[in-house]
Amino acid sequence: MMYRMKRILLPSLGLLLCAFPLQSHAQTDRGQGVKITGADGTQIDLYDESHALVIGVSDYPAANGWRKLPGVKTDIEQVSEALRKQGFNVITKLNPTQEELDKALRDFT
């Protein structure tokens, strides 16, 4: 079971990391000068800010038959740090309850 989880998690993590270039850009470079016009006629930077919600779950109930995943905490720390280096405002949630997860998703949107 653990081997199967690693086969699923590692490619998924790799896809997430590949979505972002590894070189660092200043936050002022984000959006590459793309602007939109607001309803009142003001110019707005299209990508003024970037935000990420990184969620990691490693403590599964024993009743589900899944073992704890010891690397999740390190994984979300590394993903979060990589995103911060790219100028993202990052919120992390480790082992949230259903209520905490729902609240984090509502607050993030």
N, C-alpha and C positions, 0 to 999 in steps of 0.2 A: 504494500500500500504506500509506504513512504517513497519508494523508488518511483511509483507512478505519479505521486504528487510532485516530486522534483522534476519529472519530465514535463509536467504541465506548467508548473510555476516558473521554471527557468526560462523557457521560450517566451512566456508571457512577459516576464520582466525584461527580457532582451528586446522584445518589440516595443515596450514602453520607453526604454532607454534609447532605442534607435530613432524614435520619433523626434528626439531633440539632438541638435548638434552638440558635440562635446566641447567645442571651443566656446569661451566665455564672451558674452557681449554685454556692454553696459546697458542698463535699462533704458537709456535714452535712445538706443538703436532699435528698440522693439517697434514693430509696426512699419518700419522702413518708410516712414513719411506718408503712410496712407491716412487720408482724412475723409470724414464724411460731414455733410452739412446737417445740423440739427433742425428741428421744426421751426426754431426761432431764427434760423439763418447763421448761427455760429458754427465755426469749424471745430470739429472734435477729432482728436487722434483716435483712429479705429482700434488700435491695440495699445492703449495707454498703460494698462496693467495686465499682468498675467497671474493667475491664481491656480493652485493645485490642492486637491484634497487627497492625501495619501492614507489609505486604510490598510491595516495589517491585522490578520487574525491568526493567532497561534494556539490559543487555548480553547480546544473544542471539548464539548461534554463527552465524558467517557462512554456514555450511553450510545453515542453515534458510532463508536468503534474507531474513531480517528485519534491518532497520537498527537501530542503537542508538537508544534513545529518550532524548534529552537532558533532557527535563523531568521525568523520574520522580523524581530525587533531590529536586528542589524540591517536587514534588507530595506525596511522603510526609512531607517536613518540615512542609508547611502543614497536611496532614490531621492529623498527629501533634500539632501545636501546638493546632489547634482542639479535638481530643479532650482534651488536657491542660487546656485552659481550662474544659472541662466536668467536670473532676474525674477523668478516666480516668488510670490507670497505663498508660503506653504503652511497648510494645516495638516497635522498628522493625528490619526486616531489608531491606537493600539488596543485590540481586543474590546471594541465597543459592544455594549449591550444593544439589543434591538432598538430600544428607545434612544440611546445615544447615537446610533447610526442614523436613525430617521431624522433626529434633530440636526446632526452634522450635514446631512444632505439638504435638508430644508434651508439651513442657514447659509450653505454654500451657494445656492442658486440665486 
